[in-house]
């Protein structure tokens, strides 16, 4: 019975689809009033932790980065996000879906991720208006860091 409940939660809690787990600290960057509140609350519910803000001064387990086309340079935002986490920790880049204000082209995401030393491992329909791209430091790059 619990296996069925676990699968049901994966379908109903969007944070489960993103791979978040209980006890994880997730740092949120780029928050604004257009961010998906349901997704934010689902992450907090699943992890049992409040989302850490931009002033968090410890090492989070993951980063949730909201980014819109008008937010500046995506590569810079990704480099900043990677500086807060250990190598291999996921950075979930949330961008507005196609046709929404602030949409970022997939080619731009790929180019910025590569320039920032990240690899895109998956994309998901994260919320009504947002697409999530899971980015991580490639294994080869991790070995060469500090």
KOLMI-758476 format. One record per residue: residue number from 1; residue in three letters; x, y, z of N, C-alpha, C in turn. Coordinates in steps of 0.1 Angstrom, whole numbers, plus 5000, padded with zeros to 4 digits. Layout:
residues N
+-----+------+------+------+------+-------+-------+-------+------+------+------+
!  nr ! rest ! n.px ! n.py ! n.pz ! ca.px ! ca.py ! ca.pz ! c.px ! c.py ! c.pz !
+-----+------+------+------+------+-------+-------+-------+------+------+------+
! NUM !  ALA !    X !    Y !    Z !     X !     Y !     Z !    X !    Y !    Z !
...
+-----+------+------+------+------+-------+-------+-------+------+------+------+
This chain:
residues 146
+-----+------+------+------+------+-------+-------+-------+------+------+------+
!  nr ! rest ! n.px ! n.py ! n.pz ! ca.px ! ca.py ! ca.pz ! c.px ! c.py ! c.pz !
+-----+------+------+------+------+-------+-------+-------+------+------+------+
!   1 !  UNK ! 5008 ! 4988 ! 5000 !  5000 !  5000 !  5000 ! 5009 ! 5013 ! 5000 !
!   2 !  UNK ! 5019 ! 5013 ! 5008 !  5028 !  5025 !  5008 ! 5034 ! 5028 ! 4994 !
!   3 !  UNK ! 5038 ! 5017 ! 4987 !  5043 !  5019 !  4974 ! 5034 ! 5027 ! 4965 !
!   4 !  UNK ! 5021 ! 5023 ! 4966 !  5011 !  5030 !  4958 ! 5010 ! 5045 ! 4962 !
!   5 !  UNK ! 5010 ! 5047 ! 4975 !  5010 !  5061 !  4980 ! 5022 ! 5069 ! 4976 !
!   6 !  UNK ! 5034 ! 5063 ! 4976 !  5046 !  5070 !  4971 ! 5044 ! 5074 ! 4956 !
!   7 !  UNK ! 5039 ! 5065 ! 4948 !  5037 !  5068 !  4934 ! 5027 ! 5079 ! 4932 !
!   8 !  UNK ! 5016 ! 5078 ! 4940 !  5006 !  5089 !  4939 ! 5012 ! 5102 ! 4943 !
!   9 !  UNK ! 5021 ! 5103 ! 4953 !  5027 !  5115 !  4957 ! 5036 ! 5121 ! 4946 !
!  10 !  UNK ! 5043 ! 5112 ! 4939 !  5051 !  5116 !  4928 ! 5043 ! 5123 ! 4917 !
!  11 !  UNK ! 5031 ! 5118 ! 4915 !  5022 !  5124 !  4905 ! 5016 ! 5138 ! 4910 !
!  12 !  UNK ! 5013 ! 5139 ! 4923 !  5006 !  5150 !  4928 ! 5015 ! 5161 ! 4933 !
!  13 !  UNK ! 5027 ! 5158 ! 4938 !  5036 !  5167 !  4944 ! 5047 ! 5170 ! 4933 !
!  14 !  UNK ! 5047 ! 5182 ! 4927 !  5057 !  5186 !  4917 ! 5071 ! 5185 ! 4922 !
!  15 !  UNK ! 5073 ! 5187 ! 4935 !  5087 !  5187 !  4940 ! 5093 ! 5173 ! 4939 !
!  16 !  UNK ! 5084 ! 5162 ! 4940 !  5089 !  5149 !  4939 ! 5094 ! 5146 ! 4925 !
!  17 !  UNK ! 5088 ! 5152 ! 4915 !  5092 !  5150 !  4901 ! 5106 ! 5157 ! 4899 !
!  18 !  UNK ! 5109 ! 5167 ! 4907 !  5122 !  5174 !  4906 ! 5133 ! 5167 ! 4914 !
!  19 !  UNK ! 5129 ! 5156 ! 4921 !  5139 !  5148 !  4928 ! 5143 ! 5154 ! 4942 !
!  20 !  UNK ! 5136 ! 5163 ! 4947 !  5139 !  5168 !  4961 ! 5135 ! 5158 ! 4971 !
!  21 !  UNK ! 5142 ! 5158 ! 4982 !  5140 !  5148 !  4993 ! 5139 ! 5154 ! 5006 !
!  22 !  UNK ! 5133 ! 5147 ! 5016 !  5131 !  5153 !  5029 ! 5145 ! 5156 ! 5035 !
!  23 !  UNK ! 5145 ! 5167 ! 5042 !  5158 !  5172 !  5049 ! 5167 ! 5180 ! 5040 !
!  24 !  UNK ! 5165 ! 5181 ! 5027 !  5173 !  5189 !  5019 ! 5171 ! 5204 ! 5021 !
!  25 !  UNK ! 5182 ! 5211 ! 5020 !  5181 !  5226 !  5020 ! 5182 ! 5231 ! 5005 !
!  26 !  UNK ! 5172 ! 5238 ! 5001 !  5171 !  5243 !  4987 ! 5172 ! 5258 ! 4988 !
!  27 !  UNK ! 5182 ! 5264 ! 4981 !  5184 !  5278 !  4981 ! 5177 ! 5283 ! 4968 !
!  28 !  UNK ! 5168 ! 5293 ! 4970 !  5161 !  5299 !  4960 ! 5167 ! 5312 ! 4955 !
!  29 !  UNK ! 5170 ! 5314 ! 4942 !  5175 !  5326 !  4937 ! 5166 ! 5331 ! 4926 !
!  30 !  UNK ! 5166 ! 5344 ! 4924 !  5157 !  5350 !  4914 ! 5143 ! 5351 ! 4917 !
!  31 !  UNK ! 5139 ! 5350 ! 4930 !  5125 !  5350 !  4934 ! 5119 ! 5364 ! 4930 !
!  32 !  UNK ! 5106 ! 5363 ! 4925 !  5098 !  5375 !  4923 ! 5084 ! 5370 ! 4924 !
!  33 !  UNK ! 5075 ! 5380 ! 4923 !  5060 !  5376 !  4926 ! 5054 ! 5368 ! 4915 !
!  34 !  UNK ! 5061 ! 5366 ! 4903 !  5056 !  5357 !  4893 ! 5060 ! 5343 ! 4894 !
!  35 !  UNK ! 5068 ! 5340 ! 4904 !  5072 !  5326 !  4907 ! 5060 ! 5317 ! 4911 !
!  36 !  UNK ! 5061 ! 5305 ! 4908 !  5050 !  5296 !  4911 ! 5049 ! 5292 ! 4925 !
!  37 !  UNK ! 5039 ! 5298 ! 4932 !  5038 !  5295 !  4947 ! 5035 ! 5281 ! 4950 !
!  38 !  UNK ! 5027 ! 5274 ! 4942 !  5024 !  5260 !  4944 ! 5036 ! 5251 ! 4944 !
!  39 !  UNK ! 5045 ! 5254 ! 4935 !  5058 !  5246 !  4934 ! 5067 ! 5249 ! 4946 !
!  40 !  UNK ! 5068 ! 5262 ! 4950 !  5076 !  5266 !  4961 ! 5071 ! 5259 ! 4974 !
!  41 !  UNK ! 5057 ! 5259 ! 4976 !  5052 !  5253 !  4988 ! 5054 ! 5238 ! 4987 !
!  42 !  UNK ! 5053 ! 5232 ! 4976 !  5055 !  5217 !  4974 ! 5069 ! 5213 ! 4978 !
!  43 !  UNK ! 5079 ! 5221 ! 4974 !  5093 !  5219 !  4978 ! 5094 ! 5220 ! 4993 !
!  44 !  UNK ! 5089 ! 5230 ! 4999 !  5090 !  5232 !  5014 ! 5083 ! 5220 ! 5021 !
!  45 !  UNK ! 5071 ! 5216 ! 5016 !  5064 !  5205 !  5022 ! 5072 ! 5192 ! 5021 !
!  46 !  UNK ! 5078 ! 5189 ! 5009 !  5085 !  5177 !  5007 ! 5098 ! 5176 ! 5015 !
!  47 !  UNK ! 5105 ! 5187 ! 5015 !  5118 !  5188 !  5022 ! 5117 ! 5190 ! 5037 !
!  48 !  UNK ! 5106 ! 5196 ! 5041 !  5104 !  5199 !  5055 ! 5112 ! 5211 ! 5059 !
!  49 !  UNK ! 5117 ! 5218 ! 5050 !  5125 !  5230 !  5052 ! 5120 ! 5242 ! 5044 !
!  50 !  UNK ! 5121 ! 5254 ! 5050 !  5118 !  5266 !  5042 ! 5128 ! 5268 ! 5031 !
!  51 !  UNK ! 5124 ! 5273 ! 5020 !  5134 !  5277 !  5010 ! 5144 ! 5287 ! 5015 !
!  52 !  UNK ! 5157 ! 5285 ! 5013 !  5167 !  5294 !  5018 ! 5168 ! 5306 ! 5008 !
!  53 !  UNK ! 5169 ! 5318 ! 5013 !  5170 !  5329 !  5003 ! 5184 ! 5332 ! 4998 !
!  54 !  UNK ! 5185 ! 5343 ! 4991 !  5198 !  5346 !  4985 ! 5209 ! 5349 ! 4995 !
!  55 !  UNK ! 5205 ! 5352 ! 5007 !  5215 !  5356 !  5018 ! 5219 ! 5344 ! 5026 !
!  56 !  UNK ! 5215 ! 5332 ! 5022 !  5218 !  5319 !  5029 ! 5233 ! 5318 ! 5029 !
!  57 !  UNK ! 5240 ! 5316 ! 5040 !  5255 !  5315 !  5040 ! 5261 ! 5302 ! 5043 !
!  58 !  UNK ! 5253 ! 5291 ! 5041 !  5258 !  5278 !  5042 ! 5258 ! 5271 ! 5028 !
!  59 !  UNK ! 5261 ! 5258 ! 5027 !  5261 !  5252 !  5014 ! 5247 ! 5244 ! 5013 !
!  60 !  UNK ! 5239 ! 5248 ! 5003 !  5226 !  5242 !  5002 ! 5228 ! 5228 ! 4994 !
!  61 !  UNK ! 5218 ! 5220 ! 4995 !  5218 !  5207 !  4988 ! 5214 ! 5209 ! 4973 !
!  62 !  UNK ! 5207 ! 5219 ! 4970 !  5203 !  5222 !  4956 ! 5199 ! 5237 ! 4955 !
!  63 !  UNK ! 5198 ! 5242 ! 4943 !  5195 !  5256 !  4940 ! 5182 ! 5256 ! 4931 !
!  64 !  UNK ! 5173 ! 5264 ! 4934 !  5161 !  5267 !  4926 ! 5163 ! 5281 ! 4920 !
!  65 !  UNK ! 5166 ! 5282 ! 4907 !  5170 !  5295 !  4901 ! 5158 ! 5299 ! 4892 !
!  66 !  UNK ! 5151 ! 5309 ! 4895 !  5141 !  5315 !  4886 ! 5147 ! 5325 ! 4877 !
!  67 !  UNK ! 5146 ! 5323 ! 4864 !  5152 !  5332 !  4855 ! 5143 ! 5336 ! 4843 !
!  68 !  UNK ! 5143 ! 5349 ! 4840 !  5135 !  5354 !  4829 ! 5144 ! 5361 ! 4819 !
!  69 !  UNK ! 5140 ! 5361 ! 4807 !  5149 !  5368 !  4796 ! 5154 ! 5381 ! 4801 !
!  70 !  UNK ! 5146 ! 5389 ! 4807 !  5150 !  5403 !  4811 ! 5158 ! 5403 ! 4824 !
!  71 !  UNK ! 5162 ! 5392 ! 4830 !  5169 !  5392 !  4842 ! 5184 ! 5394 ! 4841 !
!  72 !  UNK ! 5189 ! 5396 ! 4828 !  5203 !  5398 !  4826 ! 5210 ! 5387 ! 4819 !
!  73 !  UNK ! 5222 ! 5384 ! 4823 !  5230 !  5374 !  4817 ! 5228 ! 5360 ! 4824 !
!  74 !  UNK ! 5223 ! 5351 ! 4816 !  5220 !  5337 !  4822 ! 5233 ! 5330 ! 4826 !
!  75 !  UNK ! 5244 ! 5332 ! 4818 !  5257 !  5325 !  4822 ! 5261 ! 5330 ! 4836 !
!  76 !  UNK ! 5261 ! 5343 ! 4838 !  5265 !  5349 !  4851 ! 5256 ! 5344 ! 4862 !
!  77 !  UNK ! 5243 ! 5343 ! 4860 !  5234 !  5338 !  4870 ! 5237 ! 5323 ! 4873 !
!  78 !  UNK ! 5241 ! 5315 ! 4863 !  5244 !  5301 !  4866 ! 5257 ! 5300 ! 4873 !
!  79 !  UNK ! 5267 ! 5308 ! 4869 !  5280 !  5308 !  4876 ! 5278 ! 5311 ! 4891 !
!  80 !  UNK ! 5270 ! 5322 ! 4894 !  5267 !  5325 !  4907 ! 5260 ! 5314 ! 4915 !
!  81 !  UNK ! 5251 ! 5307 ! 4908 !  5244 !  5296 !  4915 ! 5253 ! 5284 ! 4918 !
!  82 !  UNK ! 5263 ! 5281 ! 4909 !  5272 !  5270 !  4911 ! 5282 ! 5274 ! 4923 !
!  83 !  UNK ! 5284 ! 5286 ! 4925 !  5293 !  5290 !  4936 ! 5288 ! 5287 ! 4950 !
!  84 !  UNK ! 5275 ! 5285 ! 4951 !  5269 !  5282 !  4964 ! 5268 ! 5268 ! 4967 !
!  85 !  UNK ! 5269 ! 5259 ! 4958 !  5266 !  5244 !  4960 ! 5279 ! 5236 ! 4958 !
!  86 !  UNK ! 5279 ! 5224 ! 4964 !  5290 !  5215 !  4961 ! 5289 ! 5210 ! 4947 !
!  87 !  UNK ! 5300 ! 5205 ! 4941 !  5300 !  5200 !  4928 ! 5290 ! 5188 ! 4928 !
!  88 !  UNK ! 5282 ! 5187 ! 4917 !  5273 !  5176 !  4916 ! 5259 ! 5179 ! 4921 !
!  89 !  UNK ! 5258 ! 5189 ! 4929 !  5244 !  5193 !  4934 ! 5236 ! 5199 ! 4923 !
!  90 !  UNK ! 5223 ! 5195 ! 4922 !  5215 !  5200 !  4911 ! 5212 ! 5215 ! 4912 !
!  91 !  UNK ! 5211 ! 5221 ! 4901 !  5206 !  5235 !  4900 ! 5194 ! 5234 ! 4891 !
!  92 !  UNK ! 5183 ! 5237 ! 4896 !  5170 !  5237 !  4888 ! 5168 ! 5251 ! 4883 !
!  93 !  UNK ! 5170 ! 5252 ! 4870 !  5167 !  5265 !  4863 ! 5153 ! 5265 ! 4859 !
!  94 !  UNK ! 5145 ! 5275 ! 4864 !  5131 !  5276 !  4861 ! 5130 ! 5288 ! 4851 !
!  95 !  UNK ! 5125 ! 5286 ! 4840 !  5123 !  5296 !  4830 ! 5108 ! 5296 ! 4825 !
!  96 !  UNK ! 5103 ! 5308 ! 4821 !  5089 !  5308 !  4816 ! 5087 ! 5299 ! 4804 !
!  97 !  UNK ! 5076 ! 5293 ! 4803 !  5073 !  5284 !  4791 ! 5072 ! 5292 ! 4778 !
!  98 !  UNK ! 5073 ! 5286 ! 4767 !  5072 !  5292 !  4754 ! 5059 ! 5300 ! 4753 !
!  99 !  UNK ! 5060 ! 5312 ! 4748 !  5048 !  5320 !  4747 ! 5045 ! 5329 ! 4759 !
! 100 !  UNK ! 5052 ! 5327 ! 4770 !  5050 !  5334 !  4782 ! 5061 ! 5346 ! 4783 !
! 101 !  UNK ! 5057 ! 5357 ! 4789 !  5067 !  5368 !  4791 ! 5079 ! 5363 ! 4797 !
! 102 !  UNK ! 5091 ! 5367 ! 4792 !  5104 !  5363 !  4798 ! 5109 ! 5350 ! 4793 !
! 103 !  UNK ! 5103 ! 5343 ! 4784 !  5107 !  5330 !  4779 ! 5122 ! 5331 ! 4774 !
! 104 !  UNK ! 5129 ! 5320 ! 4778 !  5143 !  5319 !  4774 ! 5144 ! 5307 ! 4765 !
! 105 !  UNK ! 5150 ! 5309 ! 4753 !  5152 !  5299 !  4743 ! 5160 ! 5287 ! 4748 !
! 106 !  UNK ! 5156 ! 5275 ! 4745 !  5164 !  5263 !  4750 ! 5179 ! 5264 ! 4745 !
! 107 !  UNK ! 5181 ! 5269 ! 4733 !  5195 !  5270 !  4728 ! 5203 ! 5280 ! 4737 !
! 108 !  UNK ! 5197 ! 5290 ! 4742 !  5204 !  5299 !  4751 ! 5207 ! 5293 ! 4764 !
! 109 !  UNK ! 5198 ! 5284 ! 4769 !  5200 !  5277 !  4782 ! 5212 ! 5267 ! 4780 !
! 110 !  UNK ! 5212 ! 5260 ! 4769 !  5222 !  5251 !  4766 ! 5236 ! 5257 ! 4765 !
! 111 !  UNK ! 5236 ! 5269 ! 4758 !  5249 !  5276 !  4756 ! 5254 ! 5282 ! 4770 !
! 112 !  UNK ! 5245 ! 5288 ! 4777 !  5249 !  5294 !  4790 ! 5253 ! 5283 ! 4800 !
! 113 !  UNK ! 5246 ! 5271 ! 4800 !  5250 !  5260 !  4809 ! 5264 ! 5255 ! 4806 !
! 114 !  UNK ! 5266 ! 5253 ! 4793 !  5280 !  5248 !  4789 ! 5291 ! 5258 ! 4793 !
! 115 !  UNK ! 5288 ! 5271 ! 4790 !  5298 !  5281 !  4794 ! 5300 ! 5282 ! 4809 !
! 116 !  UNK ! 5290 ! 5279 ! 4817 !  5291 !  5280 !  4831 ! 5297 ! 5266 ! 4837 !
! 117 !  UNK ! 5300 ! 5257 ! 4828 !  5306 !  5244 !  4832 ! 5295 ! 5234 ! 4837 !
! 118 !  UNK ! 5283 ! 5236 ! 4832 !  5272 !  5227 !  4836 ! 5267 ! 5218 ! 4825 !
! 119 !  UNK ! 5261 ! 5207 ! 4828 !  5254 !  5199 !  4818 ! 5240 ! 5198 ! 4822 !
! 120 !  UNK ! 5231 ! 5199 ! 4811 !  5217 !  5198 !  4813 ! 5213 ! 5183 ! 4813 !
! 121 !  UNK ! 5207 ! 5178 ! 4824 !  5204 !  5163 !  4825 ! 5190 ! 5160 ! 4822 !
! 122 !  UNK ! 5181 ! 5170 ! 4824 !  5167 !  5168 !  4821 ! 5159 ! 5181 ! 4820 !
! 123 !  UNK ! 5147 ! 5181 ! 4814 !  5138 !  5192 !  4814 ! 5124 ! 5186 ! 4818 !
! 124 !  UNK ! 5117 ! 5194 ! 4826 !  5104 !  5190 !  4831 ! 5094 ! 5201 ! 4830 !
! 125 !  UNK ! 5081 ! 5198 ! 4829 !  5070 !  5207 !  4830 ! 5069 ! 5209 ! 4845 !
! 126 !  UNK ! 5075 ! 5220 ! 4850 !  5076 !  5221 !  4865 ! 5064 ! 5228 ! 4871 !
! 127 !  UNK ! 5057 ! 5236 ! 4863 !  5045 !  5243 !  4869 ! 5037 ! 5249 ! 4857 !
! 128 !  UNK ! 5026 ! 5254 ! 4860 !  5017 !  5259 !  4849 ! 5024 ! 5268 ! 4839 !
! 129 !  UNK ! 5032 ! 5278 ! 4844 !  5039 !  5287 !  4835 ! 5054 ! 5285 ! 4834 !
! 130 !  UNK ! 5060 ! 5275 ! 4840 !  5074 !  5273 !  4841 ! 5079 ! 5260 ! 4837 !
! 131 !  UNK ! 5090 ! 5260 ! 4830 !  5098 !  5248 !  4826 ! 5110 ! 5247 ! 4835 !
! 132 !  UNK ! 5113 ! 5235 ! 4840 !  5125 !  5233 !  4848 ! 5136 ! 5226 ! 4840 !
! 133 !  UNK ! 5148 ! 5231 ! 4841 !  5160 !  5224 !  4835 ! 5169 ! 5220 ! 4846 !
! 134 !  UNK ! 5172 ! 5207 ! 4847 !  5181 !  5203 !  4858 ! 5195 ! 5203 ! 4852 !
! 135 !  UNK ! 5204 ! 5211 ! 4859 !  5217 !  5213 !  4855 ! 5227 ! 5208 ! 4866 !
! 136 !  UNK ! 5238 ! 5202 ! 4862 !  5247 !  5197 !  4872 ! 5261 ! 5199 ! 4866 !
! 137 !  UNK ! 5271 ! 5199 ! 4876 !  5285 !  5199 !  4871 ! 5289 ! 5186 ! 4866 !
! 138 !  UNK ! 5294 ! 5185 ! 4854 !  5298 !  5172 !  4848 ! 5308 ! 5165 ! 4857 !
! 139 !  UNK ! 5308 ! 5152 ! 4857 !  5318 !  5144 !  4865 ! 5332 ! 5148 ! 4861 !
! 140 !  UNK ! 5336 ! 5149 ! 4849 !  5349 !  5153 !  4845 ! 5353 ! 5166 ! 4851 !
! 141 !  UNK ! 5344 ! 5176 ! 4851 !  5348 !  5189 !  4856 ! 5349 ! 5188 ! 4871 !
! 142 !  UNK ! 5341 ! 5180 ! 4878 !  5342 !  5179 !  4893 ! 5356 ! 5174 ! 4897 !
! 143 !  UNK ! 5362 ! 5165 ! 4890 !  5374 !  5159 !  4893 ! 5385 ! 5170 ! 4893 !
! 144 !  UNK ! 5384 ! 5180 ! 4884 !  5394 !  5190 !  4883 ! 5392 ! 5202 ! 4893 !
! 145 !  UNK ! 5381 ! 5202 ! 4900 !  5379 !  5213 !  4909 ! 5386 ! 5211 ! 4922 !
! 146 !  UNK ! 5391 ! 5222 ! 4928 !  5398 !  5222 !  4941 ! 5400 ! 5208 ! 4946 !
+-----+------+------+------+------+-------+-------+-------+------+------+------+
